[in-house]
Amino acid sequence: MNTNATLRAVLIDDEFMGLNSLHILLDKHCPKVRSVAESRSPIAAIEMIENYCPDIVFLDINMPRMNGFEMLEKLKWRNFDLIFTT
């Protein structure tokens, strides 16, 4: 992998503060990770992942209506690294 490459990320957390904290941490510690999409809804996140084909997904497990594991089962495209942020 090119060490100068930027990783495209999708961030998924039902809580605003969770997404905000993740942005702060990524900006401070991971300058080569760029958020291309974020969602507070796991249902909307499925479409985002399928459309953006990110390199990495940051995923909260405990979310209403559908948890992170259920969301992962519904994906057709799964060629990304996954970090749980629960």
SVG drawing of the C-alpha trace seen along z (x, -y; Angstrom):
<svg xmlns="http://www.w3.org/2000/svg" viewBox="-36 -17 41 29">
<polyline fill="none" stroke="black" stroke-width="0.4" points="0.0,0.0 1.2,-3.5 2.1,-5.2 0.9,-8.5 -2.5,-7.2 -5.6,-8.6 -8.0,-6.0 -11.7,-6.7 -13.9,-6.0 -17.6,-5.7 -18.5,-6.5 -21.6,-5.0 -23.0,-5.9 -26.5,-6.6 -25.3,-9.3 -24.1,-12.7 -21.5,-12.9 -20.0,-9.6 -19.6,-10.8 -18.2,-14.1 -15.7,-12.4 -14.6,-10.1 -14.0,-13.1 -11.9,-14.8 -9.8,-11.6 -9.3,-10.9 -8.3,-14.5 -5.8,-14.5 -4.3,-11.0 -5.1,-9.7 -4.5,-12.5 -4.5,-10.0 -8.1,-8.9 -10.8,-11.0 -14.5,-10.6 -16.4,-10.3 -19.8,-9.7 -21.3,-9.4 -24.6,-8.2 -26.6,-8.0 -28.9,-5.4 -27.6,-1.8 -30.3,-1.5 -28.9,-4.6 -25.4,-3.4 -25.9,-0.3 -26.5,-2.4 -23.6,-4.6 -21.2,-1.7 -22.4,-0.2 -22.1,-3.6 -18.8,-4.8 -16.9,-1.4 -14.8,-2.7 -11.4,-1.4 -12.5,-1.4 -15.7,-1.5 -16.0,-2.7 -19.2,-1.1 -21.1,-1.4 -22.6,1.9 -25.5,0.8 -28.0,-1.2 -31.8,-1.3 -33.8,0.7 -30.7,2.6 -27.4,3.3 -24.0,3.2 -23.9,7.0 -27.3,7.0 -26.2,4.2 -23.1,6.0 -25.1,9.1 -27.2,7.0 -24.2,5.7 -23.4,7.0 -20.0,5.2 -17.7,6.1 -14.2,5.3 -13.2,2.9 -11.4,3.0 -13.8,2.7 -13.3,1.0 -16.0,1.2 -16.5,-2.0 -18.9,-0.9"/>
</svg>
